Amino acid sequence: MSNYYGILGISKNANEKDIRSAYRKLARKYHPDLNPGSKESADKFKKINEAYEVLSDSKSRGKYDIYGENWKHSDELGSPFGGGGQTRYAKSNFQNYETLFGSSGFGNLGDIFNKSQRTSELETSIEVTLEEAYSGTNRTVKINVGTNERRIEVTIPPGVDTGSVVKVSPYRNQKILLNIIVTPHKLFSRKGDDLTVKVEIPIEDVVLGGEIEVKTLKSRIQLKVPRESQNGQRIRLKGHGMPKLKDRNKTGDLYVEIQSIIPKNMSDEEIDLFKKLKQLRARKV
């Protein structure tokens, strides 16, 4: 039997806030996009969502507390939560990752929002690229209001990061929490509001100094490489990082990490020059 409280790492006395907080933390940790190729993480992610689906709803949680693994059949057993009629339960929208997120990154949200009408706070996840996190973006989300399906446009503000939560209240007494996941970028790595990009530079420019072109998320800029730079050295470009979520007038920094290129297929003349350099360096020792 699955222990839903144990899966989320909470006590049976946990309140709604504790359940939601534990779910967000674990969902981010075991999200398949952040653990590519890991079957263990995918299975863990599925169990986490299954536990949250049950415990986040007061009615299903109450049945689970009494009947345990037989909670779905509680009406047949004489449930104190409703009449003697048999209740039909919709298949969990968290049965697998594809159902939740889909190919577009925010998945079959209609299933999530088609939960009990008594639920005033709904929650799901949305993926955005680093470029979208930099400039802000919009997503169209499908929700069910009563028996009608409606589409709402959600604005994702600039500066969001994995773990950010965008709150939307499209209708009275209804709140939607969108957990943001920023997908990894092939060039830039991110730490807070700062970015780092590795740039390959010819060894002669690393030694003698020079000027190179660097791509940022916004544009391309010319960067002066200091003379006698070292491999792995970082050059700070102030204000070229991510916009700060709580203060859009401020931005982080971009760090350019130097990766010197060792030449290949050198000519005899080039080899001779390196030999002379080696001899000169030896005399200094």
Rosetta silent file (secondary structure, phi, psi, omega in degrees, C-alpha in Angstrom):
SEQUENCE: MSNYYGILGISKNANEKDIRSAYRKLARKYHPDLNPGSKESADKFKKINEAYEVLSDSKSRGKYDIYGENWKHSDELGSPFGGGGQTRYAKSNFQNYETLFGSSGFGNLGDIFNKSQRTSELETSIEVTLEEAYSGTNRTVKINVGTNERRIEVTIPPGVDTGSVVKVSPYRNQKILLNIIVTPHKLFSRKGDDLTVKVEIPIEDVVLGGEIEVKTLKSRIQLKVPRESQNGQRIRLKGHGMPKLKDRNKTGDLYVEIQSIIPKNMSDEEIDLFKKLKQLRARKV
SCORE:     score description
SCORE:     0.000 S_00000001
   1 L     0.000  137.869  178.463    0.000    0.000    0.000 S_00000001
   2 L   -79.388  130.368  175.798    1.225    3.483   -0.837 S_00000001
   3 L   -95.712   98.283 -174.718    1.634    5.774    2.161 S_00000001
   4 H   -62.983  -35.478  178.052    0.718    9.128    0.644 S_00000001
   5 H   -67.115  -41.058  178.708    1.815   11.048    3.725 S_00000001
   6 H   -66.044  -37.518  179.691    5.167    9.279    3.712 S_00000001
   7 H   -61.161  -40.431  179.675    5.641    9.927   -0.007 S_00000001
   8 H   -86.478   -7.926  178.507    5.256   13.680    0.563 S_00000001
   9 L    70.331   37.930 -178.502    7.229   13.531    3.812 S_00000001
  10 L  -128.059  165.975  178.557    4.483   15.086    5.944 S_00000001
  11 L   -88.884  166.388  179.518    2.498   14.085    9.025 S_00000001
  12 L   -68.338  -15.152  179.374   -1.172   13.097    9.052 S_00000001
  13 L   -93.254    5.929 -176.753   -1.900   16.415   10.769 S_00000001
  14 L   -61.481  139.959  177.431   -0.423   18.470    7.914 S_00000001
  15 L   -89.648 -179.793 -176.500   -2.569   21.360    6.721 S_00000001
  16 H   -60.293  -38.728 -179.796   -3.237   22.398    3.101 S_00000001
  17 H   -64.687  -41.729  178.735   -0.260   24.757    3.074 S_00000001
  18 H   -63.535  -41.976 -179.699    2.099   22.022    4.305 S_00000001
  19 H   -64.003  -46.105 -178.465    0.829   19.605    1.659 S_00000001
  20 H   -64.698  -41.922 -179.447    1.194   22.134   -1.140 S_00000001
  21 H   -64.780  -43.417  179.434    4.673   23.184   -0.007 S_00000001
  22 H   -64.610  -40.461  179.453    5.907   19.591    0.223 S_00000001
  23 H   -62.135  -47.606 -178.057    4.478   18.780   -3.204 S_00000001
  24 H   -59.891  -44.359 -178.039    6.134   21.759   -4.907 S_00000001
  25 H   -61.977  -46.138 -177.640    9.522   20.970   -3.406 S_00000001
  26 H   -73.314  -37.145 -179.659    9.439   17.304   -4.404 S_00000001
  27 H   -63.363  -39.125  177.811    7.891   17.913   -7.841 S_00000001
  28 H   -67.853  -38.835 -177.197   10.710   20.292   -8.741 S_00000001
  29 H   -66.641  -40.548 -173.286   13.335   17.843   -7.454 S_00000001
  30 H  -105.735   11.515 -179.541   12.055   14.812   -9.350 S_00000001
  31 L   -57.710  131.042 -177.444   10.656   16.509  -12.473 S_00000001
  32 H   -55.402  -33.314  179.947   11.549   14.333  -15.515 S_00000001
  33 H   -68.310  -24.811  179.198   12.915   17.320  -17.464 S_00000001
  34 H   -94.425   -4.707  177.266   15.435   17.959  -14.709 S_00000001
  35 L  -135.572   60.686 -174.625   16.336   14.268  -14.477 S_00000001
  36 L   -59.685  133.805  176.387   16.441   13.112  -18.114 S_00000001
  37 L    81.286   -0.146 -177.834   16.652    9.362  -18.595 S_00000001
  38 L   -95.009  107.110  177.954   16.093    8.566  -14.909 S_00000001
  39 H   -66.742  -35.507  179.832   13.335    5.964  -14.513 S_00000001
  40 H   -60.545  -44.802  179.641   13.649    6.244  -10.740 S_00000001
  41 H   -66.771  -39.001  179.687   12.878    9.989  -10.843 S_00000001
  42 H   -63.482  -42.674  178.423    9.982    9.451  -13.264 S_00000001
  43 H   -65.871  -40.999  179.017    8.438    6.810  -10.978 S_00000001
  44 H   -63.437  -41.789 -179.884    8.978    9.029   -7.941 S_00000001
  45 H   -61.541  -41.184  179.297    7.402   11.979   -9.747 S_00000001
  46 H   -62.955  -44.089 -179.213    4.334    9.872  -10.584 S_00000001
  47 H   -66.686  -38.376  179.195    3.897    8.776   -6.954 S_00000001
  48 H   -61.148  -44.840 -179.572    4.322   12.348   -5.682 S_00000001
  49 H   -69.182  -35.451  176.865    1.551   13.596   -7.967 S_00000001
  50 H   -63.444  -44.521  179.286   -0.697   10.678   -7.055 S_00000001
  51 H   -63.756  -42.776 -179.053   -0.260   11.455   -3.354 S_00000001
  52 H   -66.461  -37.735  179.861   -0.896   15.170   -3.896 S_00000001
  53 H   -58.355  -39.055 -178.376   -3.985   14.476   -5.984 S_00000001
  54 H   -79.942  -48.901 -172.703   -5.562   12.592   -3.071 S_00000001
  55 H   -76.202  -20.878 -179.361   -4.367   14.646   -0.097 S_00000001
  56 L   -79.068  -12.180  177.900   -5.007   18.075   -1.636 S_00000001
  57 L  -106.739  120.457 -173.445   -8.731   17.339   -1.825 S_00000001
  58 H   -60.085  -35.491 -177.343  -10.402   17.282    1.602 S_00000001
  59 H   -70.081  -48.395 -179.803  -13.054   14.741    0.578 S_00000001
  60 H   -68.998  -32.295  177.801  -10.673   12.184   -0.927 S_00000001
  61 H   -65.190  -42.056  179.467   -8.215   12.761    1.941 S_00000001
  62 H   -61.855  -40.983  178.187  -10.891   12.023    4.500 S_00000001
  63 H   -66.581  -40.444  179.968  -11.776    8.775    2.767 S_00000001
  64 H   -63.520  -40.124 -179.438   -8.113    7.812    2.492 S_00000001
  65 H   -61.837  -30.955 -178.509   -7.571    8.428    6.209 S_00000001
  66 H   -90.004  -46.074 -171.128  -10.359    5.991    7.046 S_00000001
  67 H  -103.674   -6.380  179.121  -10.161    3.340    4.350 S_00000001
  68 H    59.684 -130.610 -174.668   -6.532    3.530    3.249 S_00000001
  69 H   -65.929  -14.365  178.891   -5.913    1.781   -0.066 S_00000001
  70 H   -95.625   16.075 -173.162   -9.664    1.034   -0.395 S_00000001
  71 H   -61.398  -30.976 -178.531  -10.634    4.716   -0.247 S_00000001
  72 H   -68.775  -20.307 -178.724  -11.880    4.761   -3.857 S_00000001
  73 H  -106.314   18.808 -174.394  -14.424    2.065   -2.973 S_00000001
  74 L   -62.129  -31.269 -179.429  -15.535    3.713    0.269 S_00000001
  75 L   -66.752  -33.842  178.040  -19.080    4.308   -1.004 S_00000001
  76 L   -70.853  -25.025 -178.061  -19.502    0.590   -1.541 S_00000001
  77 L   -91.891   -2.153 -179.205  -18.295    0.042    2.028 S_00000001
  78 L    93.155   62.617 -175.279  -20.702    2.570    3.499 S_00000001
  79 L   -71.676  138.740  174.933  -18.785    5.848    3.479 S_00000001
  80 L   -78.215    0.243 -175.224  -19.604    8.486    6.096 S_00000001
  81 L   -95.320   -6.244 -178.772  -18.769   11.117    3.473 S_00000001
  82 L  -165.946 -171.888 -178.681  -21.802   10.683    1.266 S_00000001
  83 L   -73.265 -175.814 -176.346  -24.952    8.723    0.462 S_00000001
  84 L   -79.671   -9.509 -179.057  -25.196    5.038   -0.273 S_00000001
  85 L   -69.376  156.577 -178.900  -24.956    5.509   -4.026 S_00000001
  86 L   -82.595  131.057 -179.647  -21.798    4.553   -5.836 S_00000001
  87 L   -97.207  138.112  177.188  -19.549    7.453   -6.766 S_00000001
  88 L   -97.776  132.794 -178.808  -17.537    7.425   -9.976 S_00000001
  89 L  -108.568  131.474  176.931  -13.997    8.788   -9.768 S_00000001
  90 L   -70.164  146.863  176.935  -12.269   10.324  -12.735 S_00000001
  91 L   -61.591  135.277 -177.568   -8.907    8.871  -13.647 S_00000001
  92 L   -57.401  135.808  176.755   -6.134   10.924  -12.062 S_00000001
  93 L   -74.442   -6.130 -179.292   -4.624   13.508  -14.355 S_00000001
  94 L  -101.834   22.952 -177.423   -1.262   12.684  -12.765 S_00000001
  95 L   -62.653  -32.338  175.541   -1.120    9.108  -14.032 S_00000001
  96 L  -155.393  167.591 -175.029    1.949    9.917  -16.069 S_00000001
  97 H   -63.323  -39.581 -176.171    4.159   12.802  -17.052 S_00000001
  98 H   -64.545  -37.225  179.976    2.825   13.122  -20.600 S_00000001
  99 H   -65.341  -38.712 -177.691   -0.737   13.580  -19.407 S_00000001
 100 H   -72.754  -46.680 -171.505    0.284   16.358  -17.036 S_00000001
 101 H  -104.787  -32.094  179.333    2.634   18.322  -19.253 S_00000001
 102 L    64.759  179.278 -177.448    2.016   17.139  -22.818 S_00000001
 103 L   -73.332  -19.593 -177.304    4.206   18.049  -25.779 S_00000001
 104 L   -90.812   -5.917  174.675    3.539   21.776  -25.356 S_00000001
 105 L   101.773  -17.511  176.807    4.868   21.946  -21.817 S_00000001
 106 L  -127.813   -0.648  160.966    1.668   22.597  -19.883 S_00000001
 107 L    66.193 -158.499 -172.385   -0.350   19.590  -20.849 S_00000001
 108 L   -85.762   70.851 -172.868   -3.938   18.603  -20.363 S_00000001
 109 H   -66.914  -23.856 -179.709   -4.859   21.301  -17.893 S_00000001
 110 H   -57.898  -37.755  179.264   -8.570   20.792  -18.451 S_00000001
 111 H   -62.664  -40.316 -178.350   -8.394   17.524  -16.513 S_00000001
 112 H   -65.168  -43.699 -174.001   -6.786   19.283  -13.566 S_00000001
 113 H   -81.383   -2.147  179.264   -9.351   22.058  -13.455 S_00000001
 114 L   -93.026   20.749  177.775  -12.254   19.637  -13.766 S_00000001
 115 L   -74.876 -171.929 -177.858  -11.869   18.629  -10.128 S_00000001
 116 L   -52.538  136.277 -179.805  -14.481   19.263   -7.468 S_00000001
 117 L   -64.676  -16.798  178.754  -16.222   22.615   -7.851 S_00000001
 118 L   -76.221  -13.070  179.775  -15.551   23.188   -4.164 S_00000001
 119 L   -76.254  119.884 -178.277  -11.849   23.473   -4.911 S_00000001
 120 L   -99.091  -15.973 -178.542  -10.952   27.154   -5.004 S_00000001
 121 E  -123.520  116.968 -177.837   -7.210   26.733   -5.472 S_00000001
 122 E  -114.820  153.122 -171.739   -5.903   24.753   -8.451 S_00000001
 123 E  -144.143  139.153  174.059   -2.305   23.995   -9.312 S_00000001
 124 E  -155.179 -176.739 -178.628   -0.234   22.819  -12.282 S_00000001
 125 E  -121.344  148.683  178.181    3.180   23.336  -13.894 S_00000001
 126 E  -133.672  133.995  177.695    4.255   25.256  -16.976 S_00000001
 127 E   -96.509  139.853  174.388    7.571   25.030  -18.794 S_00000001
 128 E  -135.219  154.656  175.906    9.227   28.073  -20.366 S_00000001
 129 L   -80.787  167.911  178.059   12.522   28.540  -22.160 S_00000001
 130 H   -64.200  -37.395  177.632   15.269   30.760  -20.778 S_00000001
 131 H   -62.134  -41.364  178.517   14.514   33.286  -23.527 S_00000001
 132 H   -67.774  -36.646  177.128   10.850   33.351  -22.466 S_00000001
 133 H   -66.419  -30.465 -179.936   11.887   33.728  -18.823 S_00000001
 134 H   -72.262  -47.643 -173.485   14.070   36.674  -19.868 S_00000001
 135 H   -98.006  -13.242 -172.323   11.483   38.615  -21.858 S_00000001
 136 L    86.454  156.067 -177.557    8.242   37.268  -20.397 S_00000001
 137 E  -158.097  177.894  177.337    5.659   35.335  -22.372 S_00000001
 138 E  -124.011  153.101  173.507    2.013   34.262  -22.535 S_00000001
 139 E  -134.687  141.208  173.475    0.326   30.875  -22.329 S_00000001
 140 E   -96.919  124.404 -175.316   -3.232   29.921  -23.230 S_00000001
 141 E  -117.073  134.587  176.513   -4.717   27.652  -20.579 S_00000001
 142 E   -93.348  131.604  175.025   -7.902   25.603  -20.862 S_00000001
 143 E  -135.366  158.582  175.515  -10.124   25.373  -17.799 S_00000001
 144 E  -104.411  123.403  175.466  -13.606   24.051  -17.103 S_00000001
 145 E  -113.998  104.207 -172.292  -16.083   26.423  -15.521 S_00000001
 146 L    66.449 -123.389  177.954  -19.104   24.360  -14.674 S_00000001
 147 L   -99.659    2.871 -177.249  -19.906   22.458  -17.859 S_00000001
 148 E  -103.709  135.037  175.258  -18.239   25.012  -20.131 S_00000001
 149 E   -91.106  130.468 -179.478  -14.644   24.853  -21.297 S_00000001
 150 E  -128.734  154.869  178.018  -12.954   28.213  -21.418 S_00000001
 151 E  -114.006  132.766  176.510   -9.544   29.445  -22.472 S_00000001
 152 E  -125.131  146.099  178.639   -7.670   32.091  -20.543 S_00000001
 153 E   -97.339  125.320 -177.451   -4.427   33.794  -21.439 S_00000001
 154 E  -107.580  132.174  177.619   -1.847   33.789  -18.660 S_00000001
 155 E   -94.099  123.367  174.706    1.031   36.266  -18.571 S_00000001
 156 E   -97.035  114.965 -173.383    4.380   34.895  -17.397 S_00000001
 157 L   -74.118  156.363  175.804    6.412   37.903  -16.175 S_00000001
 158 L   -61.718  142.951  174.901   10.108   38.474  -17.021 S_00000001
 159 L    98.199   -1.890 -179.556   12.598   37.068  -14.511 S_00000001
 160 L   -64.942  154.568  178.605   10.808   33.883  -13.488 S_00000001
 161 L  -136.269  168.876  174.817   12.950   30.905  -12.508 S_00000001
 162 L   -58.685  125.497 -175.376   12.334   27.262  -11.736 S_00000001
 163 L   105.521  -16.138  175.718   10.336   27.320   -8.529 S_00000001
 164 L   -67.402  147.760  178.643    8.574   30.611   -9.235 S_00000001
 165 E  -122.547  121.042  176.537    4.795   30.512   -8.786 S_00000001
 166 E   -98.026  124.729 -177.533    2.502   32.652  -10.940 S_00000001
 167 E  -103.960  131.743 -178.555   -0.904   33.216   -9.352 S_00000001
 168 E  -130.595  136.847  176.165   -3.971   33.859  -11.505 S_00000001
 169 E  -124.546   83.015 -175.354   -7.560   34.539  -10.430 S_00000001
 170 E   -71.739  -28.078 -178.936   -9.642   34.362  -13.620 S_00000001
 171 E  -138.310  162.968 -178.638  -12.965   34.083  -11.808 S_00000001
 172 L   -61.056  138.851  179.464  -14.364   34.852   -8.386 S_00000001
 173 L    61.053   23.739  177.582  -13.367   32.341   -5.686 S_00000001
 174 E  -134.231  126.108  179.148  -10.990   30.619   -8.074 S_00000001
 175 E  -126.948  134.126  178.402   -7.209   30.773   -7.899 S_00000001
 176 E  -114.792  128.383  177.791   -4.765   29.020  -10.229 S_00000001
 177 E  -106.988  120.704 -179.115   -1.166   28.433   -9.177 S_00000001
 178 E  -107.381  109.275  177.576    1.277   27.912  -12.038 S_00000001
 179 E   -80.693  121.365 -174.890    4.574   26.344  -10.962 S_00000001
 180 E   -89.072  135.178  173.137    7.258   27.539  -13.365 S_00000001
 181 E  -125.442  117.060  178.351    9.983   25.264  -14.721 S_00000001
 182 E   -92.359  120.064 -176.413   12.686   26.925  -16.839 S_00000001
 183 L   -72.520  148.757 -179.295   14.200   24.382  -19.225 S_00000001
 184 L   -60.791  147.157 -179.814   18.018   24.126  -19.452 S_00000001
 185 L  -105.567  146.400 -176.558   19.733   26.232  -22.140 S_00000001
 186 L   -75.539  -19.561 -178.830   22.443   24.895  -24.449 S_00000001
 187 L  -111.317  -45.712 -172.330   24.652   27.995  -24.077 S_00000001
 188 E  -100.004  138.636  168.956   23.804   29.807  -20.859 S_00000001
 189 E  -109.330  150.633 -172.738   23.840   28.499  -17.307 S_00000001
 190 E  -124.930  139.700  172.363   21.926   30.385  -14.648 S_00000001
 191 E  -138.492  103.620 -174.544   22.440   31.060  -10.964 S_00000001
 192 L    67.063 -124.743  178.553   19.813   33.349   -9.532 S_00000001
 193 L   -97.074    0.334 -179.507   19.704   36.423  -11.749 S_00000001
 194 E   -97.433  147.540  177.730   23.237   35.901  -13.116 S_00000001
 195 E  -119.452  153.346  174.394   24.142   34.059  -16.304 S_00000001
 196 E  -131.114  135.406  176.208   27.370   32.405  -17.432 S_00000001
 197 E  -131.243  134.146  177.497   28.380   31.654  -21.010 S_00000001
 198 E   -91.704  130.588 -177.224   31.548   29.854  -22.114 S_00000001
 199 E  -125.586  126.486  177.976   33.258   31.399  -25.143 S_00000001
 200 E   -81.239  131.267 -176.118   36.070   29.813  -27.130 S_00000001
 201 E  -130.254  133.723  177.130   38.855   32.282  -27.946 S_00000001
 202 E   -55.369  142.015 -173.854   41.964   31.701  -30.107 S_00000001
 203 H   -59.866  -31.905  179.771   45.043   31.308  -27.942 S_00000001
 204 H   -66.132  -33.462  177.317   46.782   34.279  -29.572 S_00000001
 205 H   -75.248  -30.440  176.215   43.906   36.561  -28.476 S_00000001
 206 H   -66.212  -40.375 -177.633   44.025   35.073  -24.974 S_00000001
 207 H   -77.808  -48.826 -173.141   47.771   35.858  -24.762 S_00000001
 208 H   -90.366  -15.189 -173.651   47.912   39.181  -26.625 S_00000001
 209 L    89.119  155.819 -179.669   44.439   40.463  -25.884 S_00000001
 210 E   179.669 -169.622 -179.411   41.797   41.173  -28.480 S_00000001
 211 E  -127.149  131.264 -179.458   38.163   41.839  -29.186 S_00000001
 212 E  -128.686  162.610  176.501   35.487   39.188  -29.609 S_00000001
 213 E   -97.909  131.866 -178.971   31.745   39.113  -30.214 S_00000001
 214 E  -120.672  133.291  177.738   29.601   37.715  -27.405 S_00000001
 215 E   -88.891  130.126  172.643   25.974   36.686  -27.717 S_00000001
 216 L  -110.152  177.361  177.470   23.626   37.697  -24.907 S_00000001
 217 L   -69.977  -16.733 -177.049   19.932   36.843  -24.526 S_00000001
 218 L  -104.142  -36.938 -174.085   19.105   40.281  -25.878 S_00000001
 219 L  -162.423 -163.588  172.834   21.739   41.037  -28.533 S_00000001
 220 E  -119.763  138.120 -178.626   25.380   40.663  -29.518 S_00000001
 221 E  -131.331  157.627  177.037   28.094   42.833  -28.000 S_00000001
 222 E   -91.756  131.230 -177.319   31.823   43.368  -28.524 S_00000001
 223 E  -121.846  131.255  175.982   34.007   42.319  -25.609 S_00000001
 224 E   -86.480  124.257  178.394   37.628   43.273  -25.013 S_00000001
 225 E   -93.232  121.354 -178.807   39.717   40.340  -23.817 S_00000001
 226 L   -63.822  150.478  175.338   42.541   41.498  -21.515 S_00000001
 227 L   -60.871  143.973  179.233   46.106   40.623  -22.358 S_00000001
 228 L    57.457   39.322  173.835   47.439   37.424  -20.739 S_00000001
 229 L   -67.689  156.309 -178.071   43.965   36.163  -19.824 S_00000001
 230 L  -108.263  150.334  177.507   43.807   32.720  -18.271 S_00000001
 231 L   -62.591  129.495 -177.454   41.803   29.699  -19.333 S_00000001
 232 L    90.107   -7.882  178.340   38.611   29.602  -17.269 S_00000001
 233 L   -64.539  143.577 -178.545   38.888   33.287  -16.342 S_00000001
 234 E  -111.923  135.680  177.175   35.525   35.060  -16.131 S_00000001
 235 E  -112.029  126.772 -175.387   34.803   38.547  -17.409 S_00000001
 236 E   -88.905  129.208  173.095   31.771   40.288  -15.910 S_00000001
 237 E  -111.485   99.321 -174.413   29.308   42.140  -18.117 S_00000001
 238 L   -64.753  133.459  174.620   27.204   44.150  -15.696 S_00000001
 239 L    81.624    7.525 -179.316   23.484   44.300  -16.368 S_00000001
 240 L  -107.467   18.566  176.907   23.411   41.651  -19.104 S_00000001
 241 L   -94.266 -147.088 -177.650   21.914   38.882  -16.944 S_00000001
 242 L   -85.918  145.831  173.517   18.286   38.092  -16.100 S_00000001
 243 E   -66.063  144.409  179.359   15.756   40.743  -15.095 S_00000001
 244 E   -78.051  129.964 -174.106   14.927   40.628  -11.405 S_00000001
 245 L   -60.951  -38.109 -175.898   11.426   39.280  -10.869 S_00000001
 246 L   -92.148   -5.467  178.073   10.586   41.681   -8.027 S_00000001
 247 E  -150.554   92.070 -172.403   12.236   44.727   -9.595 S_00000001
 248 E   -69.481   -9.911  177.295   12.104   44.801  -13.391 S_00000001
 249 E   -83.278   -5.735  179.638   14.286   47.906  -13.495 S_00000001
 250 E  -118.531  150.124  179.196   17.229   45.844  -12.255 S_00000001
 251 E  -136.370  158.674  174.913   19.053   42.957  -13.903 S_00000001
 252 L   -79.105 -167.135 -177.221   21.715   40.454  -12.978 S_00000001
 253 L  -113.920  160.325  174.681   25.096   40.122  -14.667 S_00000001
 254 E  -111.508  128.939  178.219   26.515   37.993  -17.465 S_00000001
 255 E  -108.465  122.568  177.923   29.850   36.258  -16.901 S_00000001
 256 E   -95.239  116.654 -179.087   31.890   35.321  -19.962 S_00000001
 257 E   -96.870  121.579 -175.648   34.121   32.344  -19.191 S_00000001
 258 E   -76.885  128.063  174.489   37.225   32.152  -21.392 S_00000001
 259 E  -122.747  101.778 -175.864   37.952   28.828  -23.072 S_00000001
 260 E   -71.964  139.531 -179.428   41.237   29.108  -25.009 S_00000001
 261 E   -96.560  120.414  175.397   41.430   27.217  -28.304 S_00000001
 262 L   -84.088  122.583 -175.176   44.608   25.209  -28.860 S_00000001
 263 L   -65.887  148.864  175.881   45.342   25.309  -32.616 S_00000001
 264 L  -117.939  162.354  177.675   45.421   22.127  -34.693 S_00000001
 265 L    52.959   45.858 -178.746   47.177   21.300  -37.979 S_00000001
 266 L   -73.510  150.325  176.740   49.804   23.989  -37.385 S_00000001
 267 L   -77.333  166.960  177.895   52.388   24.770  -40.033 S_00000001
 268 H   -59.020  -39.151 -179.597   56.114   24.255  -39.484 S_00000001
 269 H   -62.883  -40.937  179.011   56.504   27.995  -39.073 S_00000001
 270 H   -67.489  -39.802  177.137   53.865   28.067  -36.324 S_00000001
 271 H   -61.466  -41.814  179.101   55.499   25.126  -34.580 S_00000001
 272 H   -61.389  -38.365  179.815   58.859   26.938  -34.716 S_00000001
 273 H   -64.543  -39.332  178.133   57.303   29.977  -33.084 S_00000001
 274 H   -69.345  -34.217  176.692   56.032   27.869  -30.197 S_00000001
 275 H   -63.998  -43.230  178.793   59.458   26.263  -29.847 S_00000001
 276 H   -63.835  -39.877  178.082   61.047   29.701  -29.618 S_00000001
 277 H   -62.428  -41.882  179.602   58.453   30.726  -27.050 S_00000001
 278 H   -62.407  -41.656  179.364   59.236   27.628  -25.011 S_00000001
 279 H   -64.410  -42.191  179.041   62.970   28.418  -25.122 S_00000001
 280 H   -63.727  -40.436  179.843   62.347   32.007  -24.030 S_00000001
 281 H   -67.493  -34.347 -179.680   60.142   30.871  -21.163 S_00000001
 282 H   -66.196  -34.630 -179.362   62.813   28.352  -20.071 S_00000001
 283 H   -67.010  -24.977 -177.504   65.434   31.106  -19.775 S_00000001
 284 H   -77.980  -22.214 -176.196   63.210   32.947  -17.322 S_00000001
 285 L   -71.540    0.000    0.000   63.047   30.047  -14.905 S_00000001
